[in-house]
Amino acid sequence: MATATVTSEGYIDLPRDIRERLHLHAGDTLDIEMEEGRVLRMRPKTLKP
């Protein structure tokens, strides 16, 4: 399991291994859905080439 940190500005810092596994780069966007039990589901929405 990976741990992300929320900054004082409200940004979420995703760990490098997660970004690499999802091929995420600066400018990519994520869809975030809240489920029951305080569970968040995040999916890449747009990926930059």
mmCIF file of the N, C-alpha and C atoms, coordinates in Angstrom:
data_MODEL
# 
_entry.id   MODEL 
# 
loop_
_atom_site.group_PDB 
_atom_site.id 
_atom_site.type_symbol 
_atom_site.label_atom_id 
_atom_site.label_alt_id 
_atom_site.label_comp_id 
_atom_site.label_asym_id 
_atom_site.label_entity_id 
_atom_site.label_seq_id 
_atom_site.pdbx_PDB_ins_code 
_atom_site.Cartn_x 
_atom_site.Cartn_y 
_atom_site.Cartn_z 
_atom_site.occupancy 
_atom_site.B_iso_or_equiv 
_atom_site.pdbx_formal_charge 
_atom_site.auth_seq_id 
_atom_site.auth_comp_id 
_atom_site.auth_asym_id 
_atom_site.auth_atom_id 
_atom_site.pdbx_PDB_model_num 
ATOM 1   N N  . MET A 1 1  ? 0.839   -1.165 0.000   1.00 0.00 ? 1  MET A N  1 
ATOM 2   C CA . MET A 1 1  ? 0.000   0.000  0.000   1.00 0.00 ? 1  MET A CA 1 
ATOM 3   C C  . MET A 1 1  ? 0.890   1.236  0.000   1.00 0.00 ? 1  MET A C  1 
ATOM 4   N N  . ALA A 1 2  ? 0.503   2.225  -0.773  1.00 0.00 ? 2  ALA A N  1 
ATOM 5   C CA . ALA A 1 2  ? 1.241   3.483  -0.854  1.00 0.00 ? 2  ALA A CA 1 
ATOM 6   C C  . ALA A 1 2  ? 0.546   4.529  0.003   1.00 0.00 ? 2  ALA A C  1 
ATOM 7   N N  . THR A 1 3  ? 1.302   5.532  0.416   1.00 0.00 ? 3  THR A N  1 
ATOM 8   C CA . THR A 1 3  ? 0.754   6.617  1.213   1.00 0.00 ? 3  THR A CA 1 
ATOM 9   C C  . THR A 1 3  ? 0.932   7.927  0.468   1.00 0.00 ? 3  THR A C  1 
ATOM 10  N N  . ALA A 1 4  ? -0.149  8.698  0.351   1.00 0.00 ? 4  ALA A N  1 
ATOM 11  C CA . ALA A 1 4  ? -0.103  10.015 -0.268  1.00 0.00 ? 4  ALA A CA 1 
ATOM 12  C C  . ALA A 1 4  ? -0.217  11.060 0.834   1.00 0.00 ? 4  ALA A C  1 
ATOM 13  N N  . THR A 1 5  ? 0.321   12.236 0.586   1.00 0.00 ? 5  THR A N  1 
ATOM 14  C CA . THR A 1 5  ? 0.305   13.320 1.556   1.00 0.00 ? 5  THR A CA 1 
ATOM 15  C C  . THR A 1 5  ? -0.506  14.483 1.005   1.00 0.00 ? 5  THR A C  1 
ATOM 16  N N  . VAL A 1 6  ? -1.366  15.062 1.852   1.00 0.00 ? 6  VAL A N  1 
ATOM 17  C CA . VAL A 1 6  ? -2.113  16.259 1.485   1.00 0.00 ? 6  VAL A CA 1 
ATOM 18  C C  . VAL A 1 6  ? -1.320  17.467 1.994   1.00 0.00 ? 6  VAL A C  1 
ATOM 19  N N  . THR A 1 7  ? -1.035  18.411 1.104   1.00 0.00 ? 7  THR A N  1 
ATOM 20  C CA . THR A 1 7  ? -0.273  19.596 1.488   1.00 0.00 ? 7  THR A CA 1 
ATOM 21  C C  . THR A 1 7  ? -1.191  20.621 2.156   1.00 0.00 ? 7  THR A C  1 
ATOM 22  N N  . SER A 1 8  ? -0.609  21.658 2.732   1.00 0.00 ? 8  SER A N  1 
ATOM 23  C CA . SER A 1 8  ? -1.396  22.708 3.376   1.00 0.00 ? 8  SER A CA 1 
ATOM 24  C C  . SER A 1 8  ? -2.263  23.457 2.363   1.00 0.00 ? 8  SER A C  1 
ATOM 25  N N  . GLU A 1 9  ? -1.905  23.397 1.089   1.00 0.00 ? 9  GLU A N  1 
ATOM 26  C CA . GLU A 1 9  ? -2.705  24.024 0.034   1.00 0.00 ? 9  GLU A CA 1 
ATOM 27  C C  . GLU A 1 9  ? -3.814  23.110 -0.470  1.00 0.00 ? 9  GLU A C  1 
ATOM 28  N N  . GLY A 1 10 ? -3.873  21.863 0.027   1.00 0.00 ? 10 GLY A N  1 
ATOM 29  C CA . GLY A 1 10 ? -4.911  20.925 -0.383  1.00 0.00 ? 10 GLY A CA 1 
ATOM 30  C C  . GLY A 1 10 ? -4.525  20.035 -1.545  1.00 0.00 ? 10 GLY A C  1 
ATOM 31  N N  . TYR A 1 11 ? -3.280  20.097 -1.977  1.00 0.00 ? 11 TYR A N  1 
ATOM 32  C CA . TYR A 1 11 ? -2.814  19.218 -3.052  1.00 0.00 ? 11 TYR A CA 1 
ATOM 33  C C  . TYR A 1 11 ? -2.472  17.848 -2.490  1.00 0.00 ? 11 TYR A C  1 
ATOM 34  N N  . ILE A 1 12 ? -2.582  16.823 -3.346  1.00 0.00 ? 12 ILE A N  1 
ATOM 35  C CA . ILE A 1 12 ? -2.222  15.468 -2.950  1.00 0.00 ? 12 ILE A CA 1 
ATOM 36  C C  . ILE A 1 12 ? -0.948  15.082 -3.682  1.00 0.00 ? 12 ILE A C  1 
ATOM 37  N N  . ASP A 1 13 ? 0.041   14.640 -2.942  1.00 0.00 ? 13 ASP A N  1 
ATOM 38  C CA . ASP A 1 13 ? 1.314   14.211 -3.510  1.00 0.00 ? 13 ASP A CA 1 
ATOM 39  C C  . ASP A 1 13 ? 1.282   12.694 -3.646  1.00 0.00 ? 13 ASP A C  1 
ATOM 40  N N  . LEU A 1 14 ? 1.128   12.207 -4.890  1.00 0.00 ? 14 LEU A N  1 
ATOM 41  C CA . LEU A 1 14 ? 1.106   10.762 -5.129  1.00 0.00 ? 14 LEU A CA 1 
ATOM 42  C C  . LEU A 1 14 ? 2.527   10.213 -5.160  1.00 0.00 ? 14 LEU A C  1 
ATOM 43  N N  . PRO A 1 15 ? 2.752   9.082  -4.537  1.00 0.00 ? 15 PRO A N  1 
ATOM 44  C CA . PRO A 1 15 ? 4.088   8.490  -4.555  1.00 0.00 ? 15 PRO A CA 1 
ATOM 45  C C  . PRO A 1 15 ? 4.547   8.168  -5.983  1.00 0.00 ? 15 PRO A C  1 
ATOM 46  N N  . ARG A 1 16 ? 5.845   8.259  -6.185  1.00 0.00 ? 16 ARG A N  1 
ATOM 47  C CA . ARG A 1 16 ? 6.439   8.037  -7.509  1.00 0.00 ? 16 ARG A CA 1 
ATOM 48  C C  . ARG A 1 16 ? 6.066   6.685  -8.097  1.00 0.00 ? 16 ARG A C  1 
ATOM 49  N N  . ASP A 1 17 ? 6.102   5.616  -7.282  1.00 0.00 ? 17 ASP A N  1 
ATOM 50  C CA . ASP A 1 17 ? 5.817   4.288  -7.832  1.00 0.00 ? 17 ASP A CA 1 
ATOM 51  C C  . ASP A 1 17 ? 4.390   4.205  -8.368  1.00 0.00 ? 17 ASP A C  1 
ATOM 52  N N  . ILE A 1 18 ? 3.439   4.879  -7.730  1.00 0.00 ? 18 ILE A N  1 
ATOM 53  C CA . ILE A 1 18 ? 2.056   4.893  -8.231  1.00 0.00 ? 18 ILE A CA 1 
ATOM 54  C C  . ILE A 1 18 ? 1.984   5.678  -9.534  1.00 0.00 ? 18 ILE A C  1 
ATOM 55  N N  . ARG A 1 19 ? 2.620   6.852  -9.581  1.00 0.00 ? 19 ARG A N  1 
ATOM 56  C CA . ARG A 1 19 ? 2.618   7.646  -10.821 1.00 0.00 ? 19 ARG A CA 1 
ATOM 57  C C  . ARG A 1 19 ? 3.233   6.868  -11.973 1.00 0.00 ? 19 ARG A C  1 
ATOM 58  N N  . GLU A 1 20 ? 4.326   6.162  -11.701 1.00 0.00 ? 20 GLU A N  1 
ATOM 59  C CA . GLU A 1 20 ? 4.983   5.393  -12.757 1.00 0.00 ? 20 GLU A CA 1 
ATOM 60  C C  . GLU A 1 20 ? 4.118   4.229  -13.223 1.00 0.00 ? 20 GLU A C  1 
ATOM 61  N N  . ARG A 1 21 ? 3.498   3.515  -12.284 1.00 0.00 ? 21 ARG A N  1 
ATOM 62  C CA . ARG A 1 21 ? 2.649   2.367  -12.663 1.00 0.00 ? 21 ARG A CA 1 
ATOM 63  C C  . ARG A 1 21 ? 1.447   2.800  -13.494 1.00 0.00 ? 21 ARG A C  1 
ATOM 64  N N  . LEU A 1 22 ? 0.937   4.016  -13.239 1.00 0.00 ? 22 LEU A N  1 
ATOM 65  C CA . LEU A 1 22 ? -0.219  4.537  -13.982 1.00 0.00 ? 22 LEU A CA 1 
ATOM 66  C C  . LEU A 1 22 ? 0.194   5.398  -15.171 1.00 0.00 ? 22 LEU A C  1 
ATOM 67  N N  . HIS A 1 23 ? 1.519   5.573  -15.367 1.00 0.00 ? 23 HIS A N  1 
ATOM 68  C CA . HIS A 1 23 ? 2.047   6.399  -16.456 1.00 0.00 ? 23 HIS A CA 1 
ATOM 69  C C  . HIS A 1 23 ? 1.498   7.821  -16.368 1.00 0.00 ? 23 HIS A C  1 
ATOM 70  N N  . LEU A 1 24 ? 1.446   8.382  -15.144 1.00 0.00 ? 24 LEU A N  1 
ATOM 71  C CA . LEU A 1 24 ? 0.960   9.738  -14.931 1.00 0.00 ? 24 LEU A CA 1 
ATOM 72  C C  . LEU A 1 24 ? 2.102   10.730 -15.029 1.00 0.00 ? 24 LEU A C  1 
ATOM 73  N N  . HIS A 1 25 ? 1.812   11.872 -15.659 1.00 0.00 ? 25 HIS A N  1 
ATOM 74  C CA . HIS A 1 25 ? 2.784   12.948 -15.807 1.00 0.00 ? 25 HIS A CA 1 
ATOM 75  C C  . HIS A 1 25 ? 2.113   14.266 -15.435 1.00 0.00 ? 25 HIS A C  1 
ATOM 76  N N  . ALA A 1 26 ? 2.907   15.308 -15.260 1.00 0.00 ? 26 ALA A N  1 
ATOM 77  C CA . ALA A 1 26 ? 2.372   16.634 -14.954 1.00 0.00 ? 26 ALA A CA 1 
ATOM 78  C C  . ALA A 1 26 ? 1.321   17.017 -15.985 1.00 0.00 ? 26 ALA A C  1 
ATOM 79  N N  . GLY A 1 27 ? 0.182   17.483 -15.526 1.00 0.00 ? 27 GLY A N  1 
ATOM 80  C CA . GLY A 1 27 ? -0.906  17.895 -16.416 1.00 0.00 ? 27 GLY A CA 1 
ATOM 81  C C  . GLY A 1 27 ? -1.959  16.829 -16.629 1.00 0.00 ? 27 GLY A C  1 
ATOM 82  N N  . ASP A 1 28 ? -1.677  15.567 -16.304 1.00 0.00 ? 28 ASP A N  1 
ATOM 83  C CA . ASP A 1 28 ? -2.693  14.517 -16.397 1.00 0.00 ? 28 ASP A CA 1 
ATOM 84  C C  . ASP A 1 28 ? -3.763  14.764 -15.341 1.00 0.00 ? 28 ASP A C  1 
ATOM 85  N N  . THR A 1 29 ? -4.973  14.315 -15.604 1.00 0.00 ? 29 THR A N  1 
ATOM 86  C CA . THR A 1 29 ? -6.063  14.511 -14.651 1.00 0.00 ? 29 THR A CA 1 
ATOM 87  C C  . THR A 1 29 ? -6.594  13.161 -14.185 1.00 0.00 ? 29 THR A C  1 
ATOM 88  N N  . LEU A 1 30 ? -7.212  13.183 -13.005 1.00 0.00 ? 30 LEU A N  1 
ATOM 89  C CA . LEU A 1 30 ? -7.791  11.983 -12.407 1.00 0.00 ? 30 LEU A CA 1 
ATOM 90  C C  . LEU A 1 30 ? -9.253  12.224 -12.114 1.00 0.00 ? 30 LEU A C  1 
ATOM 91  N N  . ASP A 1 31 ? -10.094 11.205 -12.318 1.00 0.00 ? 31 ASP A N  1 
ATOM 92  C CA . ASP A 1 31 ? -11.463 11.221 -11.822 1.00 0.00 ? 31 ASP A CA 1 
ATOM 93  C C  . ASP A 1 31 ? -11.417 10.650 -10.413 1.00 0.00 ? 31 ASP A C  1 
ATOM 94  N N  . ILE A 1 32 ? -12.072 11.323 -9.469  1.00 0.00 ? 32 ILE A N  1 
ATOM 95  C CA . ILE A 1 32 ? -12.106 10.868 -8.083  1.00 0.00 ? 32 ILE A CA 1 
ATOM 96  C C  . ILE A 1 32 ? -13.558 10.679 -7.679  1.00 0.00 ? 32 ILE A C  1 
ATOM 97  N N  . GLU A 1 33 ? -13.871 9.488  -7.206  1.00 0.00 ? 33 GLU A N  1 
ATOM 98  C CA . GLU A 1 33 ? -15.235 9.136  -6.810  1.00 0.00 ? 33 GLU A CA 1 
ATOM 99  C C  . GLU A 1 33 ? -15.209 8.708  -5.349  1.00 0.00 ? 33 GLU A C  1 
ATOM 100 N N  . MET A 1 34 ? -16.146 9.230  -4.565  1.00 0.00 ? 34 MET A N  1 
ATOM 101 C CA . MET A 1 34 ? -16.226 8.846  -3.163  1.00 0.00 ? 34 MET A CA 1 
ATOM 102 C C  . MET A 1 34 ? -17.247 7.730  -3.011  1.00 0.00 ? 34 MET A C  1 
ATOM 103 N N  . GLU A 1 35 ? -16.839 6.655  -2.339  1.00 0.00 ? 35 GLU A N  1 
ATOM 104 C CA . GLU A 1 35 ? -17.710 5.524  -2.088  1.00 0.00 ? 35 GLU A CA 1 
ATOM 105 C C  . GLU A 1 35 ? -18.041 5.465  -0.600  1.00 0.00 ? 35 GLU A C  1 
ATOM 106 N N  . GLU A 1 36 ? -18.865 4.523  -0.216  1.00 0.00 ? 36 GLU A N  1 
ATOM 107 C CA . GLU A 1 36 ? -19.218 4.363  1.193   1.00 0.00 ? 36 GLU A CA 1 
ATOM 108 C C  . GLU A 1 36 ? -17.988 3.997  2.017   1.00 0.00 ? 36 GLU A C  1 
ATOM 109 N N  . GLY A 1 37 ? -18.029 4.342  3.278   1.00 0.00 ? 37 GLY A N  1 
ATOM 110 C CA . GLY A 1 37 ? -16.957 3.953  4.173   1.00 0.00 ? 37 GLY A CA 1 
ATOM 111 C C  . GLY A 1 37 ? -15.690 4.762  4.003   1.00 0.00 ? 37 GLY A C  1 
ATOM 112 N N  . ARG A 1 38 ? -15.810 6.022  3.570   1.00 0.00 ? 38 ARG A N  1 
ATOM 113 C CA . ARG A 1 38 ? -14.645 6.902  3.398   1.00 0.00 ? 38 ARG A CA 1 
ATOM 114 C C  . ARG A 1 38 ? -13.625 6.338  2.420   1.00 0.00 ? 38 ARG A C  1 
ATOM 115 N N  . VAL A 1 39 ? -14.100 5.724  1.355   1.00 0.00 ? 39 VAL A N  1 
ATOM 116 C CA . VAL A 1 39 ? -13.232 5.137  0.330   1.00 0.00 ? 39 VAL A CA 1 
ATOM 117 C C  . VAL A 1 39 ? -13.245 6.045  -0.898  1.00 0.00 ? 39 VAL A C  1 
ATOM 118 N N  . LEU A 1 40 ? -12.067 6.355  -1.402  1.00 0.00 ? 40 LEU A N  1 
ATOM 119 C CA . LEU A 1 40 ? -11.949 7.112  -2.645  1.00 0.00 ? 40 LEU A CA 1 
ATOM 120 C C  . LEU A 1 40 ? -11.444 6.192  -3.748  1.00 0.00 ? 40 LEU A C  1 
ATOM 121 N N  . ARG A 1 41 ? -12.051 6.322  -4.918  1.00 0.00 ? 41 ARG A N  1 
ATOM 122 C CA . ARG A 1 41 ? -11.593 5.581  -6.096  1.00 0.00 ? 41 ARG A CA 1 
ATOM 123 C C  . ARG A 1 41 ? -11.087 6.621  -7.085  1.00 0.00 ? 41 ARG A C  1 
ATOM 124 N N  . MET A 1 42 ? -9.829  6.452  -7.493  1.00 0.00 ? 42 MET A N  1 
ATOM 125 C CA . MET A 1 42 ? -9.222  7.403  -8.425  1.00 0.00 ? 42 MET A CA 1 
ATOM 126 C C  . MET A 1 42 ? -8.831  6.661  -9.704  1.00 0.00 ? 42 MET A C  1 
ATOM 127 N N  . ARG A 1 43 ? -9.173  7.292  -10.836 1.00 0.00 ? 43 ARG A N  1 
ATOM 128 C CA . ARG A 1 43 ? -8.835  6.719  -12.142 1.00 0.00 ? 43 ARG A CA 1 
ATOM 129 C C  . ARG A 1 43 ? -8.241  7.796  -13.036 1.00 0.00 ? 43 ARG A C  1 
ATOM 130 N N  . PRO A 1 44 ? -7.204  7.459  -13.792 1.00 0.00 ? 44 PRO A N  1 
ATOM 131 C CA . PRO A 1 44 ? -6.683  8.430  -14.754 1.00 0.00 ? 44 PRO A CA 1 
ATOM 132 C C  . PRO A 1 44 ? -7.777  8.808  -15.749 1.00 0.00 ? 44 PRO A C  1 
ATOM 133 N N  . LYS A 1 45 ? -7.937  10.111 -15.989 1.00 0.00 ? 45 LYS A N  1 
ATOM 134 C CA . LYS A 1 45 ? -8.937  10.594 -16.942 1.00 0.00 ? 45 LYS A CA 1 
ATOM 135 C C  . LYS A 1 45 ? -8.264  10.933 -18.265 1.00 0.00 ? 45 LYS A C  1 
ATOM 136 N N  . THR A 1 46 ? -7.256  11.776 -18.202 1.00 0.00 ? 46 THR A N  1 
ATOM 137 C CA . THR A 1 46 ? -6.506  12.119 -19.422 1.00 0.00 ? 46 THR A CA 1 
ATOM 138 C C  . THR A 1 46 ? -5.035  11.837 -19.175 1.00 0.00 ? 46 THR A C  1 
ATOM 139 N N  . LEU A 1 47 ? -4.393  11.342 -20.158 1.00 0.00 ? 47 LEU A N  1 
ATOM 140 C CA . LEU A 1 47 ? -2.962  11.059 -20.062 1.00 0.00 ? 47 LEU A CA 1 
ATOM 141 C C  . LEU A 1 47 ? -2.252  11.795 -21.184 1.00 0.00 ? 47 LEU A C  1 
ATOM 142 N N  . LYS A 1 48 ? -1.203  12.519 -20.839 1.00 0.00 ? 48 LYS A N  1 
ATOM 143 C CA . LYS A 1 48 ? -0.403  13.216 -21.842 1.00 0.00 ? 48 LYS A CA 1 
ATOM 144 C C  . LYS A 1 48 ? 0.573   12.227 -22.470 1.00 0.00 ? 48 LYS A C  1 
ATOM 145 N N  . PRO A 1 49 ? 0.788   12.328 -23.773 1.00 0.00 ? 49 PRO A N  1 
ATOM 146 C CA . PRO A 1 49 ? 1.739   11.410 -24.423 1.00 0.00 ? 49 PRO A CA 1 
ATOM 147 C C  . PRO A 1 49 ? 3.160   11.674 -24.018 1.00 0.00 ? 49 PRO A C  1 
# 
